[in-house]
Amino acid sequence: MSQLDLRSALLEWPHDPEQVSVRKIVGADGAVRIQMRVELGLLQMDVTGRPDGLRPHDRDTVLEHYQDQLRRYEKRNDTALGFALTPKECLELRVEASQFYRRYVALFVLEDYDAVVRDTAHTLAIFDLCKTYAFDADDQAIMEPYRPYVLMMAARSRAYLALRDNEPASALAHVNRGILQIKSHLEDRGQGEMIPNAQEIKVLQQLASEITGKMPESSVLVQKRALREAIAEERFEDAAKLRDAIRSTRRHHD
């Protein structure tokens, strides 16, 4: 394998400790990839599939492999009871989650919000799989402190996509849902006292305020109609989010 000195490339793209520096490049094979400048070098990631471009267990991702293992187990046994992930398997999943974290942060900076939604969903699926099926209690819990951040990034990205479509009420609903999910997560972990100071909630509350400030008063009528439809269709979770959005909009315009 030939050796390549990256010094010239790093000098051409200085590291900025005050911001996340990312860019898209076209590789020698013609594929678009993401590069992130870090303190001591460069990270390069594929845009789709697993960020490192590998196919673990001959699948696109480690998550896909273990989800398939779970489905096979359930089919054989008519139950998921007894299925368990070993510490080594959980480590594989954590490594993959770390790769997806780096990529969705880069994608957020690049304003590729659809891809952020995709990668945060993948990360949350890893969290859920380990929380539910890890054999070791430490493996069940080790990623849970990071869940609020992932939920926040997903909510922000969904909100920005809605704003691009000129749907501020939908954007506000996504933000409020993210806040409720984070609060519920902290309460479930017995950490309700952390809610007032949770940075992820503060970020989403600030975004909600910004969205509300851009909403015309007439948007309340649209929200009320959507609320009635949600109640009629027994979509009570959506109805709760819409009620919060209506209250927030009214407070802003009062």
MARBA-3410 file (N, C-alpha, C, O; in Angstrom, 1 decimal):
254
0.8,-1.2,0.0,0.0,0.0,0.0,0.9,1.2,0.0,1.8,1.4,0.8 ~ 0.6,2.2,-0.9,1.4,3.4,-1.0,1.0,4.3,0.2,-0.1,4.3,0.6 ~ 2.0,5.1,0.7,1.8,6.0,1.8,1.5,7.4,1.2,2.1,7.8,0.2 ~ 0.6,8.1,1.9,0.2,9.4,1.4,0.3,10.4,2.6,-0.3,10.2,3.6 ~ 1.1,11.4,2.4,1.3,12.5,3.4,0.2,13.5,3.2,0.0,14.1,2.1
-0.6,13.7,4.2,-1.8,14.6,4.1,-1.5,16.1,4.5,-2.4,16.9,4.6 ~ -0.2,16.3,4.8,0.1,17.7,5.3,-0.3,18.8,4.4,-0.9,19.8,4.9 ~ -0.1,18.7,3.1,-0.5,19.8,2.2,-2.0,20.0,2.2,-2.5,21.1,2.1 ~ -2.7,18.8,2.2,-4.2,18.9,2.2,-4.7,19.6,3.5,-5.7,20.4,3.4 ~ -4.1,19.3,4.6,-4.5,19.9,5.9,-4.2,21.3,5.9,-4.9,22.1,6.5
-3.0,21.7,5.4,-2.7,23.2,5.3,-3.6,24.0,4.5,-3.9,25.1,4.8 ~ -4.1,23.3,3.4,-5.0,24.0,2.5,-6.4,24.2,3.1,-7.2,25.1,2.7 ~ -6.7,23.4,4.1,-8.0,23.4,4.8,-7.8,23.5,6.3,-7.9,22.4,7.0 ~ -7.5,24.6,6.9,-7.1,24.7,8.3,-8.3,24.3,9.2,-9.5,24.5,8.8 ~ -8.0,23.8,10.3,-9.0,23.4,11.3,-9.5,24.6,12.0,-8.7,25.5,12.5
-10.8,24.8,12.2,-11.4,25.9,12.9,-12.1,25.3,14.1,-13.1,24.6,14.0 ~ -11.5,25.5,15.3,-12.1,24.9,16.5,-13.5,25.4,16.9,-14.2,24.9,17.8 ~ -13.9,26.6,16.3,-15.2,27.2,16.7,-16.3,26.8,15.8,-17.4,27.2,16.0 ~ -16.1,25.9,14.8,-17.2,25.5,14.0,-16.9,24.1,13.4,-15.8,23.7,13.3 ~ -18.0,23.4,13.0,-17.8,22.2,12.3,-17.6,22.4,10.8,-18.4,23.0,10.1
-16.4,22.0,10.3,-16.0,22.3,9.0,-16.2,21.0,8.1,-15.5,20.0,8.3 ~ -17.1,21.1,7.2,-17.4,19.9,6.3,-17.6,20.4,4.9,-17.8,21.5,4.6 ~ -17.4,19.4,4.0,-17.6,19.7,2.6,-17.9,18.4,1.9,-17.6,17.3,2.4 ~ -18.5,18.5,0.7,-18.7,17.3,-0.2,-17.6,17.3,-1.3,-17.2,18.4,-1.8 ~ -17.1,16.1,-1.6,-16.1,16.0,-2.6,-16.6,14.9,-3.6,-17.4,14.0,-3.2
-16.0,14.8,-4.7,-16.2,13.7,-5.7,-15.0,12.8,-5.7,-13.9,13.3,-6.0 ~ -15.1,11.6,-5.3,-14.0,10.7,-5.2,-13.5,10.2,-6.6,-14.0,10.6,-7.6 ~ -12.3,9.5,-6.5,-11.7,9.1,-7.8,-12.7,8.1,-8.5,-12.5,8.0,-9.7 ~ -13.6,7.5,-7.8,-14.5,6.6,-8.5,-15.8,7.3,-8.9,-16.7,6.6,-9.4 ~ -15.8,8.6,-8.8,-17.0,9.4,-9.2,-18.1,9.5,-8.2,-19.1,10.2,-8.4
-17.9,8.9,-7.0,-19.0,8.9,-6.0,-18.8,10.1,-5.1,-17.6,10.5,-4.8 ~ -19.9,10.8,-4.7,-19.9,11.9,-3.8,-19.6,11.4,-2.4,-20.3,10.5,-1.9 ~ -18.7,12.1,-1.7,-18.4,11.7,-0.3,-18.4,13.0,0.6,-18.2,14.1,0.0 ~ -18.4,12.8,1.9,-18.4,13.9,2.8,-17.0,13.9,3.5,-16.6,12.8,3.9 ~ -16.4,15.1,3.6,-15.2,15.2,4.4,-15.5,16.2,5.6,-16.1,17.2,5.4
-14.9,15.8,6.7,-15.0,16.6,7.9,-13.6,16.9,8.4,-12.8,16.0,8.6 ~ -13.3,18.2,8.6,-12.0,18.6,9.1,-12.0,18.5,10.6,-12.8,19.2,11.3 ~ -11.1,17.7,11.2,-11.0,17.6,12.6,-9.6,18.1,13.0,-8.7,18.3,12.2 ~ -9.4,18.2,14.3,-8.1,18.8,14.8,-6.9,18.2,14.2,-5.9,18.9,13.8 ~ -6.8,16.9,14.1,-5.6,16.2,13.7,-5.7,15.6,12.3,-4.9,14.7,12.0
-6.7,16.0,11.5,-6.8,15.4,10.2,-8.1,15.5,9.5,-8.8,16.5,9.7 ~ -8.5,14.5,8.7,-9.7,14.5,8.0,-10.5,13.2,8.2,-9.9,12.2,8.3 ~ -11.8,13.4,8.3,-12.6,12.2,8.3,-13.3,12.2,6.9,-13.8,13.2,6.4 ~ -13.4,11.0,6.3,-14.1,10.9,5.0,-15.2,9.9,5.1,-15.0,8.8,5.6 ~ -16.4,10.2,4.7,-17.6,9.3,4.9,-18.4,9.2,3.6,-18.5,10.1,2.8
-18.9,8.0,3.3,-19.8,7.8,2.2,-21.1,8.5,2.6,-21.5,8.6,3.8 ~ -21.8,8.9,1.6,-23.1,9.7,1.8,-24.2,8.8,2.1,-25.1,9.2,2.9 ~ -24.2,7.6,1.6,-25.3,6.6,1.9,-24.7,5.3,2.4,-23.5,5.1,2.3 ~ -25.6,4.4,2.9,-25.0,3.2,3.5,-24.3,3.5,4.7,-24.5,4.5,5.4 ~ -23.4,2.6,5.1,-22.5,2.8,6.3,-21.5,3.8,6.0,-20.8,3.8,4.9
-21.2,4.8,6.9,-20.3,5.9,6.6,-18.9,5.4,6.2,-18.3,6.1,5.3 ~ -18.4,4.3,6.7,-17.1,3.9,6.3,-17.0,3.1,5.0,-16.0,2.7,4.6 ~ -18.2,2.9,4.4,-18.2,2.2,3.1,-18.1,0.7,3.2,-18.1,0.0,2.1 ~ -18.0,0.2,4.4,-17.9,-1.3,4.5,-19.3,-2.0,4.5,-20.3,-1.3,4.7 ~ -19.3,-3.3,4.4,-20.5,-4.1,4.4,-20.3,-5.2,5.4,-20.0,-6.3,5.1
-20.5,-4.9,6.7,-20.3,-5.9,7.8,-21.3,-7.0,7.7,-22.5,-6.8,7.4 ~ -20.8,-8.2,7.9,-21.7,-9.4,7.8,-22.4,-9.5,6.4,-23.5,-10.1,6.3 ~ -21.8,-8.9,5.4,-22.3,-8.9,4.0,-23.7,-8.2,4.0,-24.5,-8.5,3.1 ~ -23.9,-7.2,4.9,-25.1,-6.4,4.8,-24.7,-4.9,4.8,-23.5,-4.6,5.0 ~ -25.7,-4.1,4.5,-25.3,-2.6,4.4,-24.9,-2.0,5.7,-24.0,-1.2,5.7
-25.4,-2.5,6.8,-25.1,-2.0,8.1,-25.1,-3.1,9.1,-25.7,-4.2,8.9 ~ -24.5,-2.9,10.3,-24.5,-3.9,11.4,-26.0,-3.9,11.9,-26.4,-5.0,12.2 ~ -26.6,-2.8,12.0,-28.0,-2.8,12.5,-28.9,-3.7,11.6,-29.6,-4.5,12.2 ~ -28.8,-3.6,10.3,-29.6,-4.5,9.4,-29.3,-5.9,9.7,-30.2,-6.8,9.7 ~ -28.0,-6.3,10.0,-27.7,-7.7,10.2,-28.4,-8.2,11.5,-28.9,-9.3,11.5
-28.3,-7.4,12.6,-28.9,-7.9,13.8,-30.4,-7.8,13.9,-31.1,-8.6,14.6 ~ -31.0,-6.9,13.1,-32.4,-6.9,13.0,-32.9,-8.1,12.2,-33.9,-8.7,12.6 ~ -32.1,-8.5,11.2,-32.4,-9.7,10.5,-32.3,-11.0,11.4,-33.1,-11.9,11.3 ~ -31.2,-11.0,12.3,-31.1,-12.1,13.2,-32.3,-12.2,14.2,-32.7,-13.2,14.5 ~ -32.8,-11.0,14.6,-33.9,-11.0,15.5,-35.2,-11.5,14.8,-35.9,-12.3,15.3
-35.4,-11.1,13.5,-36.5,-11.6,12.7,-36.4,-13.1,12.6,-37.4,-13.8,12.7 ~ -35.3,-13.6,12.3,-35.1,-15.1,12.1,-35.4,-15.8,13.4,-36.0,-16.9,13.4 ~ -34.9,-15.3,14.5,-35.2,-15.9,15.8,-36.7,-15.9,16.1,-37.2,-16.9,16.6 ~ -37.3,-14.8,15.9,-38.8,-14.7,16.1,-39.5,-15.7,15.3,-40.5,-16.4,15.7 ~ -39.1,-15.9,14.0,-39.7,-16.8,13.1,-39.6,-18.3,13.6,-40.5,-19.1,13.5
-38.4,-18.6,14.1,-38.1,-19.9,14.5,-38.9,-20.3,15.8,-39.3,-21.4,16.0 ~ -39.0,-19.3,16.7,-39.5,-19.5,18.0,-40.9,-18.9,18.3,-41.4,-19.2,19.4 ~ -41.4,-18.2,17.4,-42.7,-17.6,17.6,-42.7,-16.5,18.7,-43.7,-16.2,19.3 ~ -41.5,-16.1,19.1,-41.4,-15.1,20.2,-40.0,-14.5,20.1,-39.0,-15.2,19.6 ~ -39.8,-13.3,20.6,-38.5,-12.7,20.7,-37.8,-13.0,22.1,-36.7,-12.7,22.3
-38.6,-13.6,23.0,-38.1,-14.0,24.3,-36.9,-14.9,24.2,-36.9,-15.9,23.5 ~ -35.8,-14.5,24.8,-34.6,-15.3,24.8,-33.5,-14.8,23.8,-32.4,-15.1,23.9 ~ -34.0,-13.9,22.9,-33.0,-13.3,22.0,-32.2,-12.3,22.8,-32.7,-11.5,23.5 ~ -30.8,-12.3,22.6,-30.0,-11.4,23.3,-28.7,-11.1,22.5,-28.2,-11.9,21.8 ~ -28.3,-9.9,22.7,-27.1,-9.4,22.0,-25.9,-9.5,23.0,-26.0,-9.0,24.1
-24.8,-10.1,22.6,-23.6,-10.2,23.4,-22.9,-8.8,23.5,-23.2,-7.9,22.7 ~ -22.0,-8.7,24.5,-21.3,-7.4,24.6,-20.5,-7.1,23.3,-20.4,-6.0,23.0 ~ -19.9,-8.1,22.7,-19.2,-7.9,21.4,-20.2,-7.4,20.3,-19.8,-6.5,19.6 ~ -21.3,-7.9,20.3,-22.3,-7.5,19.3,-22.8,-6.0,19.6,-22.9,-5.2,18.7 ~ -23.0,-5.7,20.8,-23.4,-4.4,21.2,-22.3,-3.4,20.9,-22.5,-2.2,20.5
-21.0,-3.8,21.1,-19.9,-2.9,20.7,-19.9,-2.6,19.2,-19.7,-1.5,18.8 ~ -20.2,-3.6,18.4,-20.3,-3.4,17.0,-21.3,-2.3,16.7,-21.1,-1.5,15.8 ~ -22.5,-2.4,17.3,-23.6,-1.5,17.1,-23.2,-0.1,17.6,-23.6,0.9,17.0 ~ -22.5,0.0,18.7,-22.0,1.3,19.2,-21.1,2.0,18.3,-21.1,3.2,18.0 ~ -20.2,1.2,17.7,-19.2,1.7,16.7,-20.0,2.3,15.5,-19.6,3.4,15.0
-21.0,1.6,15.1,-21.8,2.0,13.9,-22.5,3.3,14.3,-22.6,4.3,13.5 ~ -23.1,3.4,15.5,-23.8,4.5,15.9,-22.9,5.8,16.0,-23.3,6.9,15.6 ~ -21.7,5.6,16.4,-20.7,6.6,16.4,-20.4,7.2,15.0,-20.3,8.4,14.8 ~ -20.3,6.3,14.0,-20.1,6.7,12.7,-21.3,7.5,12.1,-21.1,8.5,11.5 ~ -22.5,7.0,12.4,-23.7,7.7,12.0,-23.8,9.1,12.6,-24.3,10.0,12.0
-23.4,9.2,13.9,-23.4,10.5,14.6,-22.5,11.5,13.8,-23.0,12.6,13.6 ~ -21.3,11.1,13.5,-20.4,12.0,12.8,-21.0,12.4,11.5,-20.9,13.6,11.1 ~ -21.7,11.5,10.8,-22.2,11.8,9.5,-23.4,12.7,9.6,-23.6,13.7,8.8 ~ -24.3,12.5,10.6,-25.5,13.3,10.6,-25.2,14.7,11.1,-25.9,15.7,10.7 ~ -24.2,14.9,11.9,-23.7,16.2,12.3,-23.2,17.0,11.0,-23.5,18.1,10.8
-22.4,16.3,10.2,-21.9,16.9,9.0,-23.0,17.2,8.0,-23.0,18.3,7.4 ~ -24.0,16.3,7.9,-25.1,16.5,7.0,-26.0,17.7,7.5,-26.5,18.4,6.6 ~ -26.1,17.9,8.8,-26.9,19.0,9.3,-26.2,20.3,8.9,-26.9,21.3,8.5 ~ -24.9,20.4,9.0,-24.1,21.6,8.6,-24.3,21.8,7.1,-24.4,23.0,6.7 ~ -24.4,20.8,6.3,-24.6,20.9,4.9,-26.1,21.1,4.5,-26.4,21.3,3.4
-26.9,21.2,5.5,-28.4,21.4,5.4,-29.1,20.3,4.5,-30.0,20.6,3.8 ~ -28.5,19.1,4.6,-29.2,18.0,4.0,-30.1,17.3,5.0,-29.7,16.2,5.5 ~ -31.2,17.9,5.3,-32.0,17.5,6.4,-32.7,16.2,6.2,-32.9,15.5,7.2 ~ -33.0,15.9,5.0,-33.6,14.5,4.7,-32.7,13.4,5.2,-33.1,12.4,5.8 ~ -31.4,13.6,4.9,-30.4,12.6,5.2,-30.1,12.6,6.7,-29.9,11.5,7.3
-30.3,13.7,7.4,-30.2,13.8,8.9,-31.3,13.0,9.5,-31.1,12.2,10.4 ~ -32.5,13.1,9.0,-33.6,12.4,9.5,-33.4,10.9,9.3,-33.7,10.1,10.2 ~ -32.9,10.5,8.1,-32.5,9.1,7.9,-31.5,8.6,8.9,-31.7,7.5,9.4 ~ -30.4,9.3,9.1,-29.3,8.8,9.9,-29.7,8.9,11.4,-29.2,8.0,12.2 ~ -30.5,9.8,11.8,-30.9,9.8,13.2,-31.9,8.7,13.5,-31.9,8.1,14.6
-32.7,8.4,12.5,-33.6,7.2,12.7,-32.8,5.9,12.8,-33.2,5.1,13.7 ~ -31.8,5.8,12.1,-30.9,4.6,12.1,-30.2,4.5,13.5,-30.2,3.5,14.1 ~ -29.8,5.7,14.0,-29.1,5.7,15.3,-30.1,5.4,16.4,-29.8,4.6,17.3 ~ -31.3,5.9,16.4,-32.3,5.6,17.4,-32.7,4.1,17.4,-33.0,3.5,18.4 ~ -32.7,3.5,16.2,-33.0,2.1,16.0,-31.9,1.2,16.7,-32.2,0.2,17.3
-30.7,1.7,16.6,-29.6,1.0,17.3,-29.8,1.1,18.8,-29.6,0.1,19.5 ~ -30.1,2.3,19.3,-30.4,2.5,20.7,-31.5,1.6,21.2,-31.3,0.9,22.2 ~ -32.5,1.5,20.4,-33.7,0.7,20.8,-33.3,-0.8,20.9,-33.7,-1.5,21.8 ~ -32.6,-1.2,19.9,-32.2,-2.7,19.8,-31.4,-3.0,21.0,-31.6,-4.1,21.6 ~ -30.4,-2.2,21.3,-29.5,-2.5,22.5,-30.3,-2.4,23.8,-30.1,-3.2,24.7
-31.1,-1.4,23.9,-31.9,-1.2,25.1,-32.8,-2.4,25.4,-33.0,-2.8,26.6 ~ -33.4,-3.0,24.4,-34.3,-4.0,24.5,-33.7,-5.4,24.6,-34.2,-6.3,25.3 ~ -32.6,-5.6,23.9,-32.1,-7.0,23.7,-30.7,-7.3,24.2,-30.2,-8.4,24.1 ~ -30.0,-6.2,24.7,-28.6,-6.5,25.1,-28.6,-7.4,26.4,-29.5,-7.3,27.2 ~ -27.7,-8.4,26.4,-27.7,-9.3,27.5,-27.2,-8.6,28.8,-27.7,-8.9,29.9
-26.2,-7.7,28.6,-25.6,-7.1,29.8,-26.3,-5.7,30.1,-26.7,-5.0,29.1 ~ -26.6,-5.5,31.3,-27.3,-4.3,31.7,-26.6,-3.0,31.3,-27.2,-2.0,31.0 ~ -25.3,-3.0,31.4,-24.5,-1.9,31.0,-24.7,-1.6,29.5,-24.8,-0.4,29.1 ~ -24.7,-2.6,28.7,-24.9,-2.4,27.3,-26.3,-1.9,27.0,-26.5,-1.2,26.0 ~ -27.3,-2.2,27.8,-28.7,-1.7,27.6,-28.7,-0.2,27.9,-29.5,0.5,27.2
-27.9,0.3,28.8,-28.0,1.7,29.2,-27.0,2.6,28.7,-27.2,3.8,28.7 ~ -25.9,2.1,28.1,-24.7,3.0,27.9,-25.0,4.1,26.8,-24.4,5.1,26.9 ~ -25.9,3.8,25.9,-26.2,4.8,24.8,-27.4,5.8,25.2,-27.6,6.8,24.5 ~ -28.1,5.4,26.2,-29.3,6.1,26.5,-29.1,7.6,26.8,-30.0,8.4,26.5 ~ -28.0,8.0,27.5,-27.8,9.4,27.7,-27.7,10.3,26.5,-27.9,11.5,26.5
-27.4,9.6,25.3,-27.2,10.4,24.1,-28.6,10.5,23.3,-28.6,11.2,22.3 ~ -29.6,9.8,23.8,-30.9,9.9,23.1,-31.5,11.3,22.9,-32.0,11.6,21.9 ~ -31.4,12.1,24.0,-32.0,13.5,23.8,-31.3,14.3,22.7,-32.0,15.0,22.0 ~ -30.0,14.1,22.5,-29.3,14.8,21.4,-29.8,14.4,20.1,-30.1,15.2,19.2 ~ -30.0,13.0,19.9,-30.4,12.5,18.6,-31.8,12.9,18.4,-32.2,13.3,17.2
-32.7,12.9,19.4,-34.1,13.3,19.2,-34.1,14.8,18.8,-34.9,15.2,18.0 ~ -33.3,15.6,19.4,-33.2,17.0,19.1,-32.8,17.2,17.6,-33.5,18.0,16.9 ~ -31.8,16.6,17.2,-31.3,16.7,15.8,-32.4,16.3,14.8,-32.6,16.9,13.8 ~ -33.1,15.2,15.1,-34.2,14.7,14.3,-35.3,15.8,14.2,-35.8,16.0,13.1 ~ -35.7,16.3,15.4,-36.8,17.3,15.4,-36.4,18.6,14.6,-37.2,19.1,13.9
-35.2,19.0,14.8,-34.8,20.2,14.1,-34.8,20.0,12.6,-35.2,20.9,11.9 ~ -34.3,18.9,12.2,-34.3,18.6,10.7,-35.7,18.5,10.1,-35.9,19.0,9.0 ~ -36.6,17.8,10.8,-37.9,17.7,10.3,-38.6,19.1,10.3,-39.3,19.4,9.4 ~ -38.3,19.9,11.3,-38.8,21.3,11.3,-38.3,22.1,10.1,-39.1,22.8,9.5 ~ -37.0,22.0,9.9,-36.5,22.8,8.8,-37.0,22.3,7.4,-37.2,23.1,6.5
-37.2,21.0,7.3,-37.8,20.5,6.0,-39.3,21.1,5.9,-39.7,21.5,4.8 ~ -40.0,21.1,7.0,-41.4,21.7,6.9,-41.3,23.2,6.6,-42.2,23.6,5.8 ~ -40.4,23.9,7.1,-40.3,25.3,6.8,-39.9,25.5,5.4,-40.4,26.5,4.7 ~ -39.1,24.6,4.8,-38.8,24.7,3.4,-40.1,24.6,2.5,-40.2,25.2,1.4 ~ -41.0,23.8,3.0,-42.3,23.6,2.3,-43.3,24.6,2.7,-44.5,24.5,2.4
-42.9,25.6,3.4,-43.8,26.7,3.9,-44.9,26.2,4.7,-46.1,26.5,4.6 ~ -44.6,25.3,5.7,-45.5,24.7,6.6,-45.1,24.9,8.0,-44.7,24.0,8.7 ~ -45.2,26.2,8.5,-44.7,26.5,9.8,-45.5,25.7,10.9,-44.9,25.4,12.0 ~ -46.8,25.5,10.8,-47.5,24.7,11.8,-47.0,23.3,11.9,-46.9,22.8,13.0 ~ -46.7,22.7,10.8,-46.1,21.4,10.8,-44.7,21.4,11.5,-44.3,20.5,12.3
-43.9,22.4,11.1,-42.6,22.6,11.7,-42.7,22.7,13.2,-41.9,22.1,14.0 ~ -43.6,23.5,13.7,-43.8,23.7,15.2,-44.2,22.4,15.8,-43.8,22.1,16.9 ~ -45.1,21.6,15.1,-45.5,20.3,15.7,-44.3,19.4,15.8,-44.2,18.6,16.8 ~ -43.4,19.4,14.9,-42.2,18.5,15.0,-41.4,18.9,16.1,-40.9,18.1,16.9 ~ -41.2,20.2,16.3,-40.4,20.7,17.5,-41.0,20.3,18.8,-40.4,19.8,19.7
-42.3,20.5,18.9,-43.0,20.2,20.2,-43.0,18.7,20.4,-42.9,18.3,21.6 ~ -43.1,17.9,19.4,-43.0,16.5,19.6,-41.6,16.1,20.1,-41.5,15.3,21.0 ~ -40.6,16.7,19.6,-39.2,16.5,20.0,-39.1,16.8,21.5,-38.4,16.1,22.3 ~ -39.6,17.9,21.9,-39.5,18.3,23.3,-40.2,17.3,24.2,-39.7,16.9,25.2 ~ -41.4,16.9,23.8,-42.2,15.9,24.6,-41.4,14.6,24.6,-41.4,13.9,25.7
-40.8,14.2,23.5,-40.0,12.9,23.5,-38.8,13.0,24.5,-38.6,12.0,25.2 ~ -38.2,14.1,24.5,-37.0,14.2,25.4,-37.5,14.3,26.8,-36.8,13.6,27.7 ~ -38.5,15.0,27.1,-39.1,15.0,28.5,-39.5,13.6,29.0,-39.2,13.2,30.1 ~ -40.2,12.9,28.1,-40.6,11.6,28.4,-39.4,10.7,28.7,-39.4,9.8,29.6 ~ -38.4,10.8,27.9,-37.2,10.0,28.0,-36.5,10.2,29.4,-36.2,9.3,30.1
-36.4,11.5,29.8,-35.8,11.8,31.0,-36.6,11.4,32.2,-36.1,10.9,33.2 ~ -37.9,11.5,32.1,-38.8,11.1,33.2,-38.7,9.6,33.3,-38.7,9.1,34.4 ~ -38.7,8.8,32.2,-38.6,7.4,32.3,-37.3,6.9,32.9,-37.3,5.8,33.6 ~ -36.3,7.7,32.8,-35.0,7.3,33.4,-34.9,7.9,34.9,-33.8,7.7,35.5 ~ -36.0,8.4,35.4,-35.9,9.0,36.7,-35.1,10.3,36.8,-34.5,10.6,37.9
-35.0,11.0,35.7,-34.2,12.2,35.6,-35.0,13.4,35.3,-34.6,14.4,34.7 ~ -36.2,13.4,35.8,-37.1,14.5,35.6,-36.6,15.9,36.0,-36.9,16.9,35.5 ~ -35.7,15.8,37.1,-35.2,17.1,37.6,-34.2,17.7,36.6,-33.9,18.9,36.7 ~ -33.8,17.0,35.6,-32.9,17.6,34.6,-33.6,18.3,33.5,-33.0,19.1,32.7 ~ -34.9,18.2,33.4,-35.7,18.8,32.3,-35.5,20.3,32.2,-35.3,20.8,31.1
-35.6,21.1,33.3,-35.5,22.5,33.2,-34.2,23.0,32.6,-34.1,24.1,32.0 ~ -33.1,22.2,32.8,-31.8,22.6,32.3,-31.3,21.8,31.1,-30.1,22.0,30.7 ~ -32.1,21.0,30.6,-31.7,20.2,29.5,-31.4,21.1,28.2,-32.3,21.8,27.8 ~ -30.2,21.1,27.8,-29.8,21.9,26.7,-30.6,21.6,25.4,-30.9,22.5,24.6 ~ -30.8,20.3,25.2,-31.5,19.9,24.0,-32.9,20.5,23.9,-33.4,20.9,22.9
-33.6,20.5,25.1,-34.9,21.1,25.2,-34.9,22.6,25.0,-35.7,23.2,24.3 ~ -33.9,23.3,25.5,-33.7,24.7,25.4,-33.5,25.1,23.9,-34.1,26.1,23.4 ~ -32.7,24.3,23.2,-32.5,24.5,21.7,-33.8,24.4,21.0,-34.1,25.3,20.1 ~ -34.6,23.4,21.3,-35.9,23.2,20.6,-36.9,24.3,21.0,-37.7,24.8,20.2 ~ -36.9,24.7,22.3,-37.8,25.8,22.7,-37.5,27.1,21.9,-38.4,27.9,21.6
-36.2,27.4,21.8,-35.8,28.6,21.0,-36.2,28.5,19.6,-36.7,29.5,19.0 ~ -36.1,27.3,19.0,-36.5,27.1,17.6,-38.1,27.3,17.5,-38.6,27.9,16.6 ~ -38.8,26.8,18.5,-40.2,26.9,18.5,-40.6,28.4,18.6,-41.6,28.8,17.9 ~ -39.9,29.2,19.4,-40.2,30.6,19.5,-40.0,31.3,18.2,-40.7,32.2,17.8 ~ -38.9,30.9,17.5,-38.6,31.5,16.2,-39.6,31.2,15.2,-40.0,32.0,14.4
-40.1,29.9,15.2,-41.1,29.5,14.2,-42.4,30.3,14.5,-43.1,30.7,13.6 ~ -42.8,30.3,15.8,-44.0,31.0,16.1,-44.0,32.4,15.7,-45.0,33.0,15.3 ~ -42.9,33.1,15.8,-42.8,34.5,15.4,-43.0,34.7,14.0,-43.3,35.8,13.6 ~ -42.8,33.7,13.2,-43.0,33.8,11.7,-44.4,33.4,11.3,-44.7,33.5,10.1 ~ -45.2,32.9,12.2,-46.5,32.3,11.8,-47.5,33.4,11.8,-47.6,34.1,12.8
-48.3,33.5,10.8,-49.4,34.5,10.8,-50.5,34.0,11.7,-50.7,32.8,12.0 ~ -51.3,35.0,12.3,-52.3,34.6,13.2,-53.4,33.7,12.6,-54.0,32.8,13.3 ~ -53.5,33.8,11.3,-54.5,32.9,10.6,-54.1,31.4,10.7,-54.9,30.5,10.4 ~ -52.8,31.2,11.0,-52.3,29.8,11.1,-53.0,29.0,12.2,-53.1,27.8,12.2 ~ -53.5,29.8,13.2,-54.3,29.1,14.3,-55.5,28.4,13.7,-55.8,27.3,14.2
-56.1,29.0,12.8,-57.3,28.4,12.2,-57.0,27.1,11.5,-57.7,26.1,11.6 ~ -55.8,27.1,10.8,-55.3,25.9,10.1,-55.1,24.8,11.2,-55.4,23.6,11.0 ~ -54.4,25.2,12.3,-54.1,24.3,13.3,-55.3,23.7,14.0,-55.4,22.5,14.3 ~ -56.3,24.6,14.2,-57.6,24.1,14.8,-58.3,23.1,13.9,-58.8,22.1,14.4 ~ -58.3,23.3,12.6,-58.9,22.3,11.7,-58.1,21.0,11.8,-58.7,19.9,11.8
-56.8,21.1,11.8,-56.0,19.9,11.9,-56.2,19.1,13.2,-56.2,17.9,13.3 ~ -56.4,19.9,14.3,-56.7,19.3,15.6,-58.1,18.6,15.6,-58.1,17.5,16.1 ~ -59.1,19.2,15.0,-60.4,18.5,14.9,-60.3,17.2,14.1,-60.9,16.2,14.5 ~ -59.5,17.2,13.0,-59.3,16.0,12.2,-58.6,15.0,13.0,-59.0,13.8,12.9 ~ -57.6,15.4,13.7,-56.8,14.4,14.5,-57.7,13.7,15.6,-57.6,12.5,15.8
-58.5,14.5,16.2,-59.4,14.0,17.3,-60.4,13.0,16.6,-60.7,11.9,17.2 ~ -61.0,13.4,15.5,-62.0,12.6,14.8,-61.4,11.3,14.4,-62.1,10.3,14.4 ~ -60.1,11.3,14.0,-59.4,10.1,13.5,-58.7,9.3,14.7,-58.0,8.4,14.4 ~ -58.9,9.8,15.9,-58.4,9.2,17.1,-56.8,9.2,17.1,-56.2,8.2,17.6 ~ -56.2,10.2,16.5,-54.8,10.3,16.5,-54.4,11.2,17.7,-54.1,12.4,17.5
-54.5,10.7,18.9,-54.5,11.5,20.1,-53.1,12.1,20.3,-53.0,13.2,20.9 ~ -52.0,11.4,19.9,-50.7,12.0,20.1,-50.5,13.2,19.2,-50.0,14.2,19.7 ~ -51.0,13.1,18.0,-50.9,14.3,17.1,-51.8,15.4,17.6,-51.4,16.6,17.6 ~ -52.9,15.1,18.2,-53.8,16.1,18.8,-53.2,16.8,19.9,-53.3,18.1,20.0 ~ -52.4,16.1,20.8,-51.8,16.7,21.9,-50.7,17.7,21.4,-50.5,18.8,21.9
-50.0,17.3,20.3,-48.9,18.2,19.8,-49.6,19.5,19.2,-49.0,20.6,19.3 ~ -50.7,19.3,18.5,-51.4,20.4,17.9,-51.9,21.4,19.0,-51.8,22.6,18.8 ~ -52.4,20.9,20.1,-52.9,21.7,21.2,-51.7,22.6,21.7,-51.9,23.8,21.9 ~ -50.5,21.9,21.9,-49.4,22.7,22.3,-49.0,23.8,21.3,-48.6,24.9,21.7 ~ -49.1,23.4,20.0,-48.7,24.4,19.0,-49.7,25.6,19.0,-49.2,26.7,18.9
-51.0,25.3,19.2,-52.0,26.4,19.2,-51.7,27.3,20.4,-51.8,28.5,20.3 ~ -51.5,26.7,21.6,-51.2,27.5,22.8,-50.0,28.4,22.6,-50.0,29.6,23.0 ~ -48.9,27.8,22.0,-47.7,28.6,21.8,-47.9,29.7,20.8,-47.4,30.8,21.1 ~ -48.7,29.5,19.8,-48.9,30.6,18.8,-49.8,31.7,19.4,-49.5,32.9,19.2 ~ -50.8,31.3,20.2,-51.6,32.3,20.9,-50.8,33.2,21.9,-50.9,34.4,21.9
-49.9,32.5,22.7,-49.1,33.2,23.6,-48.2,34.3,22.9,-48.0,35.4,23.4 ~ -47.7,33.9,21.7,-46.8,34.8,21.0,-47.6,36.0,20.5,-47.0,37.1,20.5 ~ -48.8,35.8,20.1,-49.6,36.9,19.5,-50.4,37.7,20.5,-50.9,38.8,20.1 ~ -50.5,37.2,21.7,-51.2,38.0,22.7,-50.5,39.2,23.2,-50.9,40.0,24.0
END
